[in-house]
Amino acid sequence: MDVRIGFHEIELRSRIKACGGKWDASKKVWRLTYEKVKELDLLDRIVDDKAS
C-alpha cells in the first residue's frame, strides 16, 4: 500500500522505517503492507493511484 506523510512528520517516518516501509521517490509515497498501515493507524493516508 502507498501512504503519504508530511515532510515534517519525522517521528512517523521513523516508525514507518522501523516497520519495514520503503520510500518510493518517483511517487513520493511510503510503501508498506496493509497490515502495517493498519497497525500504524494510517488507513486515512492511503494513496489510491487509480483515483483521478
mmCIF entry with sequence, helices, sheets and N, C-alpha, C, O atoms, coordinates in Angstrom:
data_MODEL
# 
_entry.id   MODEL 
# 
_entity.id                         1 
_entity.type                       polymer 
_entity.pdbx_number_of_molecules   1 
# 
_entity_poly.entity_id                      1 
_entity_poly.type                           'polypeptide(L)' 
_entity_poly.nstd_linkage                   no 
_entity_poly.nstd_monomer                   no 
_entity_poly.pdbx_seq_one_letter_code       MDVRIGFHEIELRSRIKACGGKWDASKKVWRLTYEKVKELDLLDRIVDDKAS 
_entity_poly.pdbx_seq_one_letter_code_can   MDVRIGFHEIELRSRIKACGGKWDASKKVWRLTYEKVKELDLLDRIVDDKAS 
_entity_poly.pdbx_strand_id                 A 
# 
loop_
_entity_poly_seq.entity_id 
_entity_poly_seq.num 
_entity_poly_seq.mon_id 
_entity_poly_seq.hetero 
1 1  MET n 
1 2  ASP n 
1 3  VAL n 
1 4  ARG n 
1 5  ILE n 
1 6  GLY n 
1 7  PHE n 
1 8  HIS n 
1 9  GLU n 
1 10 ILE n 
1 11 GLU n 
1 12 LEU n 
1 13 ARG n 
1 14 SER n 
1 15 ARG n 
1 16 ILE n 
1 17 LYS n 
1 18 ALA n 
1 19 CYS n 
1 20 GLY n 
1 21 GLY n 
1 22 LYS n 
1 23 TRP n 
1 24 ASP n 
1 25 ALA n 
1 26 SER n 
1 27 LYS n 
1 28 LYS n 
1 29 VAL n 
1 30 TRP n 
1 31 ARG n 
1 32 LEU n 
1 33 THR n 
1 34 TYR n 
1 35 GLU n 
1 36 LYS n 
1 37 VAL n 
1 38 LYS n 
1 39 GLU n 
1 40 LEU n 
1 41 ASP n 
1 42 LEU n 
1 43 LEU n 
1 44 ASP n 
1 45 ARG n 
1 46 ILE n 
1 47 VAL n 
1 48 ASP n 
1 49 ASP n 
1 50 LYS n 
1 51 ALA n 
1 52 SER n 
# 
_struct_asym.id          A 
_struct_asym.entity_id   1 
# 
loop_
_struct_conf.conf_type_id 
_struct_conf.id 
_struct_conf.pdbx_PDB_helix_id 
_struct_conf.beg_label_comp_id 
_struct_conf.beg_label_asym_id 
_struct_conf.beg_label_seq_id 
_struct_conf.pdbx_beg_PDB_ins_code 
_struct_conf.end_label_comp_id 
_struct_conf.end_label_asym_id 
_struct_conf.end_label_seq_id 
_struct_conf.pdbx_end_PDB_ins_code 
_struct_conf.beg_auth_comp_id 
_struct_conf.beg_auth_asym_id 
_struct_conf.beg_auth_seq_id 
_struct_conf.end_auth_comp_id 
_struct_conf.end_auth_asym_id 
_struct_conf.end_auth_seq_id 
_struct_conf.pdbx_PDB_helix_class 
_struct_conf.details 
_struct_conf.pdbx_PDB_helix_length 
HELX_P HELX_P1 AA1 ILE A 10 ? ALA A 18 ? ILE A 10 ALA A 18 1 ? 9 
HELX_P HELX_P2 AA2 TYR A 34 ? GLU A 39 ? TYR A 34 GLU A 39 1 ? 6 
HELX_P HELX_P3 AA3 LEU A 43 ? ARG A 45 ? LEU A 43 ARG A 45 5 ? 3 
# 
_struct_conf_type.id          HELX_P 
_struct_conf_type.criteria    ? 
_struct_conf_type.reference   ? 
# 
_struct_sheet.id               AA1 
_struct_sheet.type             ? 
_struct_sheet.number_strands   3 
_struct_sheet.details          ? 
# 
loop_
_struct_sheet_order.sheet_id 
_struct_sheet_order.range_id_1 
_struct_sheet_order.range_id_2 
_struct_sheet_order.offset 
_struct_sheet_order.sense 
AA1 1 2 ? anti-parallel 
AA1 2 3 ? anti-parallel 
# 
loop_
_struct_sheet_range.sheet_id 
_struct_sheet_range.id 
_struct_sheet_range.beg_label_comp_id 
_struct_sheet_range.beg_label_asym_id 
_struct_sheet_range.beg_label_seq_id 
_struct_sheet_range.pdbx_beg_PDB_ins_code 
_struct_sheet_range.end_label_comp_id 
_struct_sheet_range.end_label_asym_id 
_struct_sheet_range.end_label_seq_id 
_struct_sheet_range.pdbx_end_PDB_ins_code 
_struct_sheet_range.beg_auth_comp_id 
_struct_sheet_range.beg_auth_asym_id 
_struct_sheet_range.beg_auth_seq_id 
_struct_sheet_range.end_auth_comp_id 
_struct_sheet_range.end_auth_asym_id 
_struct_sheet_range.end_auth_seq_id 
AA1 1 ASP A 2  ? VAL A 3  ? ASP A 2  VAL A 3  
AA1 2 VAL A 29 ? ARG A 31 ? VAL A 29 ARG A 31 
AA1 3 LYS A 22 ? ASP A 24 ? LYS A 22 ASP A 24 
# 
loop_
_atom_site.group_PDB 
_atom_site.id 
_atom_site.type_symbol 
_atom_site.label_atom_id 
_atom_site.label_alt_id 
_atom_site.label_comp_id 
_atom_site.label_asym_id 
_atom_site.label_entity_id 
_atom_site.label_seq_id 
_atom_site.pdbx_PDB_ins_code 
_atom_site.Cartn_x 
_atom_site.Cartn_y 
_atom_site.Cartn_z 
_atom_site.occupancy 
_atom_site.B_iso_or_equiv 
_atom_site.pdbx_formal_charge 
_atom_site.auth_seq_id 
_atom_site.auth_comp_id 
_atom_site.auth_asym_id 
_atom_site.auth_atom_id 
_atom_site.pdbx_PDB_model_num 
ATOM 1   N N  . MET A 1 1  ? 0.842  -1.164 0.000   1.00 0.00 ? 1  MET A N  1 
ATOM 2   C CA . MET A 1 1  ? 0.000  0.000  0.000   1.00 0.00 ? 1  MET A CA 1 
ATOM 3   C C  . MET A 1 1  ? 0.895  1.237  0.000   1.00 0.00 ? 1  MET A C  1 
ATOM 4   O O  . MET A 1 1  ? 1.962  1.245  0.613   1.00 0.00 ? 1  MET A O  1 
ATOM 5   N N  . ASP A 1 2  ? 0.461  2.246  -0.673  1.00 0.00 ? 2  ASP A N  1 
ATOM 6   C CA . ASP A 1 2  ? 1.173  3.517  -0.695  1.00 0.00 ? 2  ASP A CA 1 
ATOM 7   C C  . ASP A 1 2  ? 0.505  4.470  0.291   1.00 0.00 ? 2  ASP A C  1 
ATOM 8   O O  . ASP A 1 2  ? -0.717 4.621  0.297   1.00 0.00 ? 2  ASP A O  1 
ATOM 9   N N  . VAL A 1 3  ? 1.320  5.107  1.120   1.00 0.00 ? 3  VAL A N  1 
ATOM 10  C CA . VAL A 1 3  ? 0.794  6.105  2.054   1.00 0.00 ? 3  VAL A CA 1 
ATOM 11  C C  . VAL A 1 3  ? 1.604  7.385  1.928   1.00 0.00 ? 3  VAL A C  1 
ATOM 12  O O  . VAL A 1 3  ? 2.793  7.356  1.610   1.00 0.00 ? 3  VAL A O  1 
ATOM 13  N N  . ARG A 1 4  ? 0.952  8.492  2.179   1.00 0.00 ? 4  ARG A N  1 
ATOM 14  C CA . ARG A 1 4  ? 1.622  9.787  2.096   1.00 0.00 ? 4  ARG A CA 1 
ATOM 15  C C  . ARG A 1 4  ? 1.675  10.389 3.492   1.00 0.00 ? 4  ARG A C  1 
ATOM 16  O O  . ARG A 1 4  ? 0.676  10.425 4.210   1.00 0.00 ? 4  ARG A O  1 
ATOM 17  N N  . ILE A 1 5  ? 2.857  10.859 3.858   1.00 0.00 ? 5  ILE A N  1 
ATOM 18  C CA . ILE A 1 5  ? 3.009  11.585 5.124   1.00 0.00 ? 5  ILE A CA 1 
ATOM 19  C C  . ILE A 1 5  ? 3.723  12.891 4.819   1.00 0.00 ? 5  ILE A C  1 
ATOM 20  O O  . ILE A 1 5  ? 4.417  13.018 3.809   1.00 0.00 ? 5  ILE A O  1 
ATOM 21  N N  . GLY A 1 6  ? 3.542  13.853 5.702   1.00 0.00 ? 6  GLY A N  1 
ATOM 22  C CA . GLY A 1 6  ? 4.171  15.153 5.521   1.00 0.00 ? 6  GLY A CA 1 
ATOM 23  C C  . GLY A 1 6  ? 5.671  15.092 5.777   1.00 0.00 ? 6  GLY A C  1 
ATOM 24  O O  . GLY A 1 6  ? 6.144  14.264 6.555   1.00 0.00 ? 6  GLY A O  1 
ATOM 25  N N  . PHE A 1 7  ? 6.406  15.967 5.123   1.00 0.00 ? 7  PHE A N  1 
ATOM 26  C CA . PHE A 1 7  ? 7.854  16.034 5.265   1.00 0.00 ? 7  PHE A CA 1 
ATOM 27  C C  . PHE A 1 7  ? 8.257  16.291 6.713   1.00 0.00 ? 7  PHE A C  1 
ATOM 28  O O  . PHE A 1 7  ? 9.284  15.790 7.170   1.00 0.00 ? 7  PHE A O  1 
ATOM 29  N N  . HIS A 1 8  ? 7.465  17.058 7.425   1.00 0.00 ? 8  HIS A N  1 
ATOM 30  C CA . HIS A 1 8  ? 7.772  17.434 8.805   1.00 0.00 ? 8  HIS A CA 1 
ATOM 31  C C  . HIS A 1 8  ? 7.465  16.335 9.823   1.00 0.00 ? 8  HIS A C  1 
ATOM 32  O O  . HIS A 1 8  ? 7.809  16.484 10.995  1.00 0.00 ? 8  HIS A O  1 
ATOM 33  N N  . GLU A 1 9  ? 6.831  15.240 9.410   1.00 0.00 ? 9  GLU A N  1 
ATOM 34  C CA . GLU A 1 9  ? 6.426  14.173 10.331  1.00 0.00 ? 9  GLU A CA 1 
ATOM 35  C C  . GLU A 1 9  ? 7.571  13.179 10.538  1.00 0.00 ? 9  GLU A C  1 
ATOM 36  O O  . GLU A 1 9  ? 7.499  12.023 10.122  1.00 0.00 ? 9  GLU A O  1 
ATOM 37  N N  . ILE A 1 10 ? 8.613  13.658 11.184  1.00 0.00 ? 10 ILE A N  1 
ATOM 38  C CA . ILE A 1 10 ? 9.846  12.889 11.333  1.00 0.00 ? 10 ILE A CA 1 
ATOM 39  C C  . ILE A 1 10 ? 9.644  11.640 12.195  1.00 0.00 ? 10 ILE A C  1 
ATOM 40  O O  . ILE A 1 10 ? 10.143 10.568 11.855  1.00 0.00 ? 10 ILE A O  1 
ATOM 41  N N  . GLU A 1 11 ? 8.924  11.771 13.298  1.00 0.00 ? 11 GLU A N  1 
ATOM 42  C CA . GLU A 1 11 ? 8.697  10.620 14.171  1.00 0.00 ? 11 GLU A CA 1 
ATOM 43  C C  . GLU A 1 11 ? 7.912  9.527  13.447  1.00 0.00 ? 11 GLU A C  1 
ATOM 44  O O  . GLU A 1 11 ? 8.247  8.347  13.548  1.00 0.00 ? 11 GLU A O  1 
ATOM 45  N N  . LEU A 1 12 ? 6.873  9.921  12.721  1.00 0.00 ? 12 LEU A N  1 
ATOM 46  C CA . LEU A 1 12 ? 6.077  8.952  11.969  1.00 0.00 ? 12 LEU A CA 1 
ATOM 47  C C  . LEU A 1 12 ? 6.926  8.285  10.898  1.00 0.00 ? 12 LEU A C  1 
ATOM 48  O O  . LEU A 1 12 ? 6.823  7.076  10.691  1.00 0.00 ? 12 LEU A O  1 
ATOM 49  N N  . ARG A 1 13 ? 7.756  9.050  10.222  1.00 0.00 ? 13 ARG A N  1 
ATOM 50  C CA . ARG A 1 13 ? 8.650  8.486  9.211   1.00 0.00 ? 13 ARG A CA 1 
ATOM 51  C C  . ARG A 1 13 ? 9.566  7.436  9.832   1.00 0.00 ? 13 ARG A C  1 
ATOM 52  O O  . ARG A 1 13 ? 9.811  6.394  9.223   1.00 0.00 ? 13 ARG A O  1 
ATOM 53  N N  . SER A 1 14 ? 10.069 7.695  11.021  1.00 0.00 ? 14 SER A N  1 
ATOM 54  C CA . SER A 1 14 ? 10.923 6.733  11.724  1.00 0.00 ? 14 SER A CA 1 
ATOM 55  C C  . SER A 1 14 ? 10.155 5.461  12.053  1.00 0.00 ? 14 SER A C  1 
ATOM 56  O O  . SER A 1 14 ? 10.688 4.359  11.925  1.00 0.00 ? 14 SER A O  1 
ATOM 57  N N  . ARG A 1 15 ? 8.906  5.611  12.475  1.00 0.00 ? 15 ARG A N  1 
ATOM 58  C CA . ARG A 1 15 ? 8.079  4.434  12.782  1.00 0.00 ? 15 ARG A CA 1 
ATOM 59  C C  . ARG A 1 15 ? 7.809  3.614  11.523  1.00 0.00 ? 15 ARG A C  1 
ATOM 60  O O  . ARG A 1 15 ? 7.810  2.383  11.568  1.00 0.00 ? 15 ARG A O  1 
ATOM 61  N N  . ILE A 1 16 ? 7.579  4.288  10.410  1.00 0.00 ? 16 ILE A N  1 
ATOM 62  C CA . ILE A 1 16 ? 7.343  3.595  9.140   1.00 0.00 ? 16 ILE A CA 1 
ATOM 63  C C  . ILE A 1 16 ? 8.593  2.816  8.728   1.00 0.00 ? 16 ILE A C  1 
ATOM 64  O O  . ILE A 1 16 ? 8.502  1.658  8.319   1.00 0.00 ? 16 ILE A O  1 
ATOM 65  N N  . LYS A 1 17 ? 9.751  3.451  8.837   1.00 0.00 ? 17 LYS A N  1 
ATOM 66  C CA . LYS A 1 17 ? 11.008 2.770  8.503   1.00 0.00 ? 17 LYS A CA 1 
ATOM 67  C C  . LYS A 1 17 ? 11.224 1.557  9.400   1.00 0.00 ? 17 LYS A C  1 
ATOM 68  O O  . LYS A 1 17 ? 11.654 0.504  8.929   1.00 0.00 ? 17 LYS A O  1 
ATOM 69  N N  . ALA A 1 18 ? 10.929 1.700  10.685  1.00 0.00 ? 18 ALA A N  1 
ATOM 70  C CA . ALA A 1 18 ? 11.105 0.611  11.637  1.00 0.00 ? 18 ALA A CA 1 
ATOM 71  C C  . ALA A 1 18 ? 10.216 -0.585 11.311  1.00 0.00 ? 18 ALA A C  1 
ATOM 72  O O  . ALA A 1 18 ? 10.553 -1.724 11.634  1.00 0.00 ? 18 ALA A O  1 
ATOM 73  N N  . CYS A 1 19 ? 9.082  -0.320 10.673  1.00 0.00 ? 19 CYS A N  1 
ATOM 74  C CA . CYS A 1 19 ? 8.154  -1.392 10.282  1.00 0.00 ? 19 CYS A CA 1 
ATOM 75  C C  . CYS A 1 19 ? 8.474  -1.957 8.903   1.00 0.00 ? 19 CYS A C  1 
ATOM 76  O O  . CYS A 1 19 ? 7.728  -2.787 8.382   1.00 0.00 ? 19 CYS A O  1 
ATOM 77  N N  . GLY A 1 20 ? 9.574  -1.515 8.312   1.00 0.00 ? 20 GLY A N  1 
ATOM 78  C CA . GLY A 1 20 ? 9.968  -2.041 7.009   1.00 0.00 ? 20 GLY A CA 1 
ATOM 79  C C  . GLY A 1 20 ? 9.471  -1.233 5.831   1.00 0.00 ? 20 GLY A C  1 
ATOM 80  O O  . GLY A 1 20 ? 9.561  -1.689 4.692   1.00 0.00 ? 20 GLY A O  1 
ATOM 81  N N  . GLY A 1 21 ? 8.950  -0.051 6.076   1.00 0.00 ? 21 GLY A N  1 
ATOM 82  C CA . GLY A 1 21 ? 8.474  0.797  4.992   1.00 0.00 ? 21 GLY A CA 1 
ATOM 83  C C  . GLY A 1 21 ? 9.601  1.256  4.088   1.00 0.00 ? 21 GLY A C  1 
ATOM 84  O O  . GLY A 1 21 ? 10.724 1.479  4.541   1.00 0.00 ? 21 GLY A O  1 
ATOM 85  N N  . LYS A 1 22 ? 9.298  1.395  2.825   1.00 0.00 ? 22 LYS A N  1 
ATOM 86  C CA . LYS A 1 22 ? 10.279 1.836  1.822   1.00 0.00 ? 22 LYS A CA 1 
ATOM 87  C C  . LYS A 1 22 ? 9.774  3.093  1.137   1.00 0.00 ? 22 LYS A C  1 
ATOM 88  O O  . LYS A 1 22 ? 8.593  3.198  0.805   1.00 0.00 ? 22 LYS A O  1 
ATOM 89  N N  . TRP A 1 23 ? 10.669 4.041  0.926   1.00 0.00 ? 23 TRP A N  1 
ATOM 90  C CA . TRP A 1 23 ? 10.349 5.289  0.249   1.00 0.00 ? 23 TRP A CA 1 
ATOM 91  C C  . TRP A 1 23 ? 10.352 5.076  -1.256  1.00 0.00 ? 23 TRP A C  1 
ATOM 92  O O  . TRP A 1 23 ? 11.318 4.540  -1.800  1.00 0.00 ? 23 TRP A O  1 
ATOM 93  N N  . ASP A 1 24 ? 9.306  5.479  -1.929  1.00 0.00 ? 24 ASP A N  1 
ATOM 94  C CA . ASP A 1 24 ? 9.220  5.429  -3.390  1.00 0.00 ? 24 ASP A CA 1 
ATOM 95  C C  . ASP A 1 24 ? 9.344  6.873  -3.875  1.00 0.00 ? 24 ASP A C  1 
ATOM 96  O O  . ASP A 1 24 ? 8.367  7.622  -3.902  1.00 0.00 ? 24 ASP A O  1 
ATOM 97  N N  . ALA A 1 25 ? 10.558 7.243  -4.253  1.00 0.00 ? 25 ALA A N  1 
ATOM 98  C CA . ALA A 1 25 ? 10.835 8.628  -4.639  1.00 0.00 ? 25 ALA A CA 1 
ATOM 99  C C  . ALA A 1 25 ? 10.076 9.052  -5.887  1.00 0.00 ? 25 ALA A C  1 
ATOM 100 O O  . ALA A 1 25 ? 9.720  10.223 -6.018  1.00 0.00 ? 25 ALA A O  1 
ATOM 101 N N  . SER A 1 26 ? 9.822  8.134  -6.801  1.00 0.00 ? 26 SER A N  1 
ATOM 102 C CA . SER A 1 26 ? 9.129  8.507  -8.031  1.00 0.00 ? 26 SER A CA 1 
ATOM 103 C C  . SER A 1 26 ? 7.681  8.915  -7.767  1.00 0.00 ? 26 SER A C  1 
ATOM 104 O O  . SER A 1 26 ? 7.157  9.803  -8.438  1.00 0.00 ? 26 SER A O  1 
ATOM 105 N N  . LYS A 1 27 ? 7.025  8.270  -6.789  1.00 0.00 ? 27 LYS A N  1 
ATOM 106 C CA . LYS A 1 27 ? 5.640  8.590  -6.438  1.00 0.00 ? 27 LYS A CA 1 
ATOM 107 C C  . LYS A 1 27 ? 5.539  9.509  -5.222  1.00 0.00 ? 27 LYS A C  1 
ATOM 108 O O  . LYS A 1 27 ? 4.479  10.065 -4.935  1.00 0.00 ? 27 LYS A O  1 
ATOM 109 N N  . LYS A 1 28 ? 6.669  9.658  -4.510  1.00 0.00 ? 28 LYS A N  1 
ATOM 110 C CA . LYS A 1 28 ? 6.723  10.448 -3.272  1.00 0.00 ? 28 LYS A CA 1 
ATOM 111 C C  . LYS A 1 28 ? 5.742  9.916  -2.231  1.00 0.00 ? 28 LYS A C  1 
ATOM 112 O O  . LYS A 1 28 ? 4.977  10.667 -1.627  1.00 0.00 ? 28 LYS A O  1 
ATOM 113 N N  . VAL A 1 29 ? 5.787  8.600  -2.041  1.00 0.00 ? 29 VAL A N  1 
ATOM 114 C CA . VAL A 1 29 ? 4.961  7.920  -1.047  1.00 0.00 ? 29 VAL A CA 1 
ATOM 115 C C  . VAL A 1 29 ? 5.801  6.865  -0.342  1.00 0.00 ? 29 VAL A C  1 
ATOM 116 O O  . VAL A 1 29 ? 6.858  6.463  -0.827  1.00 0.00 ? 29 VAL A O  1 
ATOM 117 N N  . TRP A 1 30 ? 5.312  6.428  0.808   1.00 0.00 ? 30 TRP A N  1 
ATOM 118 C CA . TRP A 1 30 ? 5.920  5.314  1.526   1.00 0.00 ? 30 TRP A CA 1 
ATOM 119 C C  . TRP A 1 30 ? 5.151  4.056  1.186   1.00 0.00 ? 30 TRP A C  1 
ATOM 120 O O  . TRP A 1 30 ? 3.924  4.081  1.098   1.00 0.00 ? 30 TRP A O  1 
ATOM 121 N N  . ARG A 1 31 ? 5.863  2.952  0.992   1.00 0.00 ? 31 ARG A N  1 
ATOM 122 C CA . ARG A 1 31 ? 5.249  1.661  0.668   1.00 0.00 ? 31 ARG A CA 1 
ATOM 123 C C  . ARG A 1 31 ? 5.311  0.759  1.886   1.00 0.00 ? 31 ARG A C  1 
ATOM 124 O O  . ARG A 1 31 ? 6.374  0.537  2.466   1.00 0.00 ? 31 ARG A O  1 
ATOM 125 N N  . LEU A 1 32 ? 4.138  0.241  2.264   1.00 0.00 ? 32 LEU A N  1 
ATOM 126 C CA . LEU A 1 32 ? 4.008  -0.656 3.414   1.00 0.00 ? 32 LEU A CA 1 
ATOM 127 C C  . LEU A 1 32 ? 2.972  -1.722 3.098   1.00 0.00 ? 32 LEU A C  1 
ATOM 128 O O  . LEU A 1 32 ? 2.147  -1.555 2.200   1.00 0.00 ? 32 LEU A O  1 
ATOM 129 N N  . THR A 1 33 ? 3.021  -2.806 3.837   1.00 0.00 ? 33 THR A N  1 
ATOM 130 C CA . THR A 1 33 ? 1.955  -3.797 3.705   1.00 0.00 ? 33 THR A CA 1 
ATOM 131 C C  . THR A 1 33 ? 0.691  -3.230 4.343   1.00 0.00 ? 33 THR A C  1 
ATOM 132 O O  . THR A 1 33 ? 0.757  -2.335 5.186   1.00 0.00 ? 33 THR A O  1 
ATOM 133 N N  . TYR A 1 34 ? -0.443 -3.751 3.938   1.00 0.00 ? 34 TYR A N  1 
ATOM 134 C CA . TYR A 1 34 ? -1.719 -3.305 4.503   1.00 0.00 ? 34 TYR A CA 1 
ATOM 135 C C  . TYR A 1 34 ? -1.737 -3.524 6.013   1.00 0.00 ? 34 TYR A C  1 
ATOM 136 O O  . TYR A 1 34 ? -2.244 -2.688 6.761   1.00 0.00 ? 34 TYR A O  1 
ATOM 137 N N  . GLU A 1 35 ? -1.187 -4.642 6.453   1.00 0.00 ? 35 GLU A N  1 
ATOM 138 C CA . GLU A 1 35 ? -1.167 -4.952 7.880   1.00 0.00 ? 35 GLU A CA 1 
ATOM 139 C C  . GLU A 1 35 ? -0.407 -3.883 8.659   1.00 0.00 ? 35 GLU A C  1 
ATOM 140 O O  . GLU A 1 35 ? -0.841 -3.482 9.739   1.00 0.00 ? 35 GLU A O  1 
ATOM 141 N N  . LYS A 1 36 ? 0.711  -3.423 8.131   1.00 0.00 ? 36 LYS A N  1 
ATOM 142 C CA . LYS A 1 36 ? 1.500  -2.382 8.801   1.00 0.00 ? 36 LYS A CA 1 
ATOM 143 C C  . LYS A 1 36 ? 0.799  -1.026 8.752   1.00 0.00 ? 36 LYS A C  1 
ATOM 144 O O  . LYS A 1 36 ? 0.855  -0.256 9.711   1.00 0.00 ? 36 LYS A O  1 
ATOM 145 N N  . VAL A 1 37 ? 0.140  -0.739 7.632   1.00 0.00 ? 37 VAL A N  1 
ATOM 146 C CA . VAL A 1 37 ? -0.626 0.509  7.532   1.00 0.00 ? 37 VAL A CA 1 
ATOM 147 C C  . VAL A 1 37 ? -1.709 0.519  8.614   1.00 0.00 ? 37 VAL A C  1 
ATOM 148 O O  . VAL A 1 37 ? -1.913 1.528  9.288   1.00 0.00 ? 37 VAL A O  1 
ATOM 149 N N  . LYS A 1 38 ? -2.391 -0.596 8.769   1.00 0.00 ? 38 LYS A N  1 
ATOM 150 C CA . LYS A 1 38 ? -3.439 -0.707 9.775   1.00 0.00 ? 38 LYS A CA 1 
ATOM 151 C C  . LYS A 1 38 ? -2.850 -0.616 11.178  1.00 0.00 ? 38 LYS A C  1 
ATOM 152 O O  . LYS A 1 38 ? -3.394 0.075  12.040  1.00 0.00 ? 38 LYS A O  1 
ATOM 153 N N  . GLU A 1 39 ? -1.748 -1.306 11.406  1.00 0.00 ? 39 GLU A N  1 
ATOM 154 C CA . GLU A 1 39 ? -1.086 -1.298 12.712  1.00 0.00 ? 39 GLU A CA 1 
ATOM 155 C C  . GLU A 1 39 ? -0.665 0.124  13.123  1.00 0.00 ? 39 GLU A C  1 
ATOM 156 O O  . GLU A 1 39 ? -0.767 0.493  14.293  1.00 0.00 ? 39 GLU A O  1 
ATOM 157 N N  . LEU A 1 40 ? -0.197 0.906  12.162  1.00 0.00 ? 40 LEU A N  1 
ATOM 158 C CA . LEU A 1 40 ? 0.256  2.269  12.435  1.00 0.00 ? 40 LEU A CA 1 
ATOM 159 C C  . LEU A 1 40 ? -0.888 3.295  12.364  1.00 0.00 ? 40 LEU A C  1 
ATOM 160 O O  . LEU A 1 40 ? -0.663 4.495  12.522  1.00 0.00 ? 40 LEU A O  1 
ATOM 161 N N  . ASP A 1 41 ? -2.109 2.811  12.128  1.00 0.00 ? 41 ASP A N  1 
ATOM 162 C CA . ASP A 1 41 ? -3.295 3.665  12.044  1.00 0.00 ? 41 ASP A CA 1 
ATOM 163 C C  . ASP A 1 41 ? -3.146 4.729  10.948  1.00 0.00 ? 41 ASP A C  1 
ATOM 164 O O  . ASP A 1 41 ? -3.374 5.919  11.169  1.00 0.00 ? 41 ASP A O  1 
ATOM 165 N N  . LEU A 1 42 ? -2.753 4.251  9.758   1.00 0.00 ? 42 LEU A N  1 
ATOM 166 C CA . LEU A 1 42 ? -2.538 5.149  8.619   1.00 0.00 ? 42 LEU A CA 1 
ATOM 167 C C  . LEU A 1 42 ? -3.540 4.912  7.492   1.00 0.00 ? 42 LEU A C  1 
ATOM 168 O O  . LEU A 1 42 ? -3.300 5.320  6.356   1.00 0.00 ? 42 LEU A O  1 
ATOM 169 N N  . LEU A 1 43 ? -4.646 4.264  7.795   1.00 0.00 ? 43 LEU A N  1 
ATOM 170 C CA . LEU A 1 43 ? -5.616 3.935  6.753   1.00 0.00 ? 43 LEU A CA 1 
ATOM 171 C C  . LEU A 1 43 ? -6.122 5.176  6.026   1.00 0.00 ? 43 LEU A C  1 
ATOM 172 O O  . LEU A 1 43 ? -6.412 5.118  4.831   1.00 0.00 ? 43 LEU A O  1 
ATOM 173 N N  . ASP A 1 44 ? -6.231 6.298  6.736   1.00 0.00 ? 44 ASP A N  1 
ATOM 174 C CA . ASP A 1 44 ? -6.723 7.519  6.109   1.00 0.00 ? 44 ASP A CA 1 
ATOM 175 C C  . ASP A 1 44 ? -5.672 8.202  5.240   1.00 0.00 ? 44 ASP A C  1 
ATOM 176 O O  . ASP A 1 44 ? -5.962 9.210  4.595   1.00 0.00 ? 44 ASP A O  1 
ATOM 177 N N  . ARG A 1 45 ? -4.451 7.662  5.215   1.00 0.00 ? 45 ARG A N  1 
ATOM 178 C CA . ARG A 1 45 ? -3.375 8.252  4.415   1.00 0.00 ? 45 ARG A CA 1 
ATOM 179 C C  . ARG A 1 45 ? -3.028 7.418  3.183   1.00 0.00 ? 45 ARG A C  1 
ATOM 180 O O  . ARG A 1 45 ? -2.081 7.734  2.463   1.00 0.00 ? 45 ARG A O  1 
ATOM 181 N N  . ILE A 1 46 ? -3.784 6.365  2.944   1.00 0.00 ? 46 ILE A N  1 
ATOM 182 C CA . ILE A 1 46 ? -3.532 5.531  1.762   1.00 0.00 ? 46 ILE A CA 1 
ATOM 183 C C  . ILE A 1 46 ? -3.761 6.353  0.509   1.00 0.00 ? 46 ILE A C  1 
ATOM 184 O O  . ILE A 1 46 ? -4.750 7.076  0.389   1.00 0.00 ? 46 ILE A O  1 
ATOM 185 N N  . VAL A 1 47 ? -2.840 6.228  -0.407  1.00 0.00 ? 47 VAL A N  1 
ATOM 186 C CA . VAL A 1 47 ? -2.920 6.923  -1.693  1.00 0.00 ? 47 VAL A CA 1 
ATOM 187 C C  . VAL A 1 47 ? -3.452 5.939  -2.723  1.00 0.00 ? 47 VAL A C  1 
ATOM 188 O O  . VAL A 1 47 ? -2.843 4.900  -2.979  1.00 0.00 ? 47 VAL A O  1 
ATOM 189 N N  . ASP A 1 48 ? -4.589 6.277  -3.306  1.00 0.00 ? 48 ASP A N  1 
ATOM 190 C CA . ASP A 1 48 ? -5.182 5.438  -4.352  1.00 0.00 ? 48 ASP A CA 1 
ATOM 191 C C  . ASP A 1 48 ? -4.759 5.997  -5.694  1.00 0.00 ? 48 ASP A C  1 
ATOM 192 O O  . ASP A 1 48 ? -5.347 6.958  -6.191  1.00 0.00 ? 48 ASP A O  1 
ATOM 193 N N  . ASP A 1 49 ? -3.729 5.388  -6.284  1.00 0.00 ? 49 ASP A N  1 
ATOM 194 C CA . ASP A 1 49 ? -3.215 5.910  -7.563  1.00 0.00 ? 49 ASP A CA 1 
ATOM 195 C C  . ASP A 1 49 ? -4.156 5.660  -8.730  1.00 0.00 ? 49 ASP A C  1 
ATOM 196 O O  . ASP A 1 49 ? -3.912 6.148  -9.833  1.00 0.00 ? 49 ASP A O  1 
ATOM 197 N N  . LYS A 1 50 ? -5.233 4.905  -8.505  1.00 0.00 ? 50 LYS A N  1 
ATOM 198 C CA . LYS A 1 50 ? -6.204 4.684  -9.579  1.00 0.00 ? 50 LYS A CA 1 
ATOM 199 C C  . LYS A 1 50 ? -7.261 5.789  -9.601  1.00 0.00 ? 50 LYS A C  1 
ATOM 200 O O  . LYS A 1 50 ? -7.957 5.976  -10.599 1.00 0.00 ? 50 LYS A O  1 
ATOM 201 N N  . ALA A 1 51 ? -7.372 6.522  -8.478  1.00 0.00 ? 51 ALA A N  1 
ATOM 202 C CA . ALA A 1 51 ? -8.350 7.629  -8.429  1.00 0.00 ? 51 ALA A CA 1 
ATOM 203 C C  . ALA A 1 51 ? -7.866 8.803  -9.251  1.00 0.00 ? 51 ALA A C  1 
ATOM 204 O O  . ALA A 1 51 ? -6.691 9.165  -9.197  1.00 0.00 ? 51 ALA A O  1 
ATOM 205 N N  . SER A 1 52 ? -8.759 9.390  -10.002 1.00 0.00 ? 52 SER A N  1 
ATOM 206 C CA . SER A 1 52 ? -8.385 10.539 -10.822 1.00 0.00 ? 52 SER A CA 1 
ATOM 207 C C  . SER A 1 52 ? -9.212 11.748 -10.444 1.00 0.00 ? 52 SER A C  1 
ATOM 208 O O  . SER A 1 52 ? -9.041 12.819 -11.026 1.00 0.00 ? 52 SER A O  1 
# 
